[in-house]
């Protein structure tokens, strides 16, 4: 027991000594001699560097309130105020509890007030401390955007990255508080660091923000428009960091609609600069940033995709992104290995993203991408990567290439890409599921050889579950894929779809508030109700509910496309042998068909005419009775009027229908 008691005593002595030392630092902050206070703060600064225990002790002993008091006093010298800000910044670099304590002492308003000072060194110390606090996970992000001090400080100093705007709300707050006007003049600063921070601020403010971007194109700095300044910063004699950030600004302004995609500053300056960043002469980080920014620039524009694809052999150049590191097995340093694998993931992710954008629309470009060295193998491997970001990018690339009919029939079949794709769809996060299910929609098209094995792998159950997702995109993709699956399918597959979906879920989708879900569900229903035996079979078991849904849609406030699709479903039902009686015995539906035959929209008139044609076709049993009933409700009179229509399709269809009555 004696050794244990001695150990406890020893620890207690050490603790008391540390506390006494810490108390000494705090006591010196209250010395009446300003010079001794300054020296005390400097000594405190040296004592806390890299010493979390000392930082915690000083916070517990009340150093923070006193440091903040000295920092805010106008009578304090600039040097003292600066050193106080430095110490506070050092305390913030400790544990998360340290940051919480600083926030509890209301450090942020004090530091923001410090930005009004004319003294650059003091401002920089305040900014560094603010940056440290706001990069801590325990600091509420919204706190930055609810403080009005930004407007009063006018961004006089270098706008540090802490000004990053995460989303349109934050961008709007900063924009409304004069961020653009106050940062613009910093682009002409003699300090490279200041110019770069201003440039970075513009890039985050302009990202996916038309309001900011439209303003930026008209901002003048020393008589020059901002886009012209950004173009100058793209020149090869400028630092790579500046070139990349300028390219980002122009890219974001272009995507926001403030600069046209065919503008010379995009076609001749921004795009070539970003392609140049993808070359193997550049640093790994630069190659990643260049490829991802270029992918975003060209993502939605066909002409930019074509220009990029033939610039500096870009498609072949990107294949080098998959060759790093050249030999992982030769690396024995664990830290070096982790570093290299991280960069390898980032490079592959960026390459897949850019390939996806390049191949989004043009068949020739897709062909070139797929013919690139081991491309399909790389995509297949990418689908099972440990990094979720790489998997997502690989799926995006696959989705882009899956728009090619030729590739679906050849490369996709040769590499059986549906297998790893189905694995990706198992328990994946929504972001991955959305892109993967979009790809699956393409692989389920009728001309795709992958359709049959996908069906055999249990895809129906998976897709039916997606239709119940709260995520709108997943509901759309789930029903879309089922619609493709049902096209010209065997009766068993249609029965499996209806069983997997359930009648309740099908009609839940038909009442969905989103028009895309509704249209795809109607498309599914239309594909299910094709081929007479299938129509009769499905209507014999689900006819009552389907007719009820059709009635509700035709009566509801829906757009022309929805009602046209619904009338086409009725036309399919009217083509059934026994199913058509569900229409003929439903006077409400017959009146609706009559109404749409006289509608002002030609598409709806034509769709209604198809229903009538299928009902009165005189080669089918019971046609005479159906013709008589339709004549009695005035259908023949409408057909005579339509036979005089100026619309050739309506005119021809009406004349054909009238001939059935004359036969």
Buried (B, 14 or more C-beta within 10 A) or exposed (E): EEEEEEEEEEEEEEEEEBEEEBBBBBEBBEEEEEEEBBBBBBEBBEBBEEBBEBBBBBBEBEBBEBBBEBBBEEEBBEBBBBBBBBBBBBBBBBBEEBBBBBBEBEBBEBBBBBBBBEBBBBBBBBBBBBBBBBEBEEBEEEEBBEBEBBBEBBBBBBBBEBBBBEEBEBBBBBBEBEBBEBBBBBBEBEEEEBBBBBBBBBBBBBBEBBBBBBBBBEBEBEEEBBBEBBBEBBEEEBEBBBBBBBBBBBBBBBBBEBBEBEBEBBBEBBBBBBBBBBBEEBEBBBBBBBBBBBBBBBBEBEEBBBBBBEBEEBBEBBBBBBEBBEEEEEBEEEEEBEBBBEBBBBBBBBBBBBBBBBBBBBEEBBBBBBEBEEBBEBBBBBBEBEBBBBBBBBBBBBBBBBBBEEBBBBBBBEBEBBBBBBBBBEEBEEBBBBBBBBBBBBBBBEEBBBBEBBBEEEBBEBBBEBBBBEBBBBBBBBBBBBBBBBBEBEEEBBBBBBEBBEBEBBBBBBEBEEEBBBBBBBBBBBBBBBBBEBBBBBBEEBBEBBBEBBBBBBEEEBEEEBBBBBBBBBBBBBBBEEBBBBBBEBEEBBEBBBEBBEBEEEBBBBBBBBBBBBBBBEEEEEBEEBBEBBBEBEBBEBBEEBBEBEEEEBBBBBBBBBEBBEE
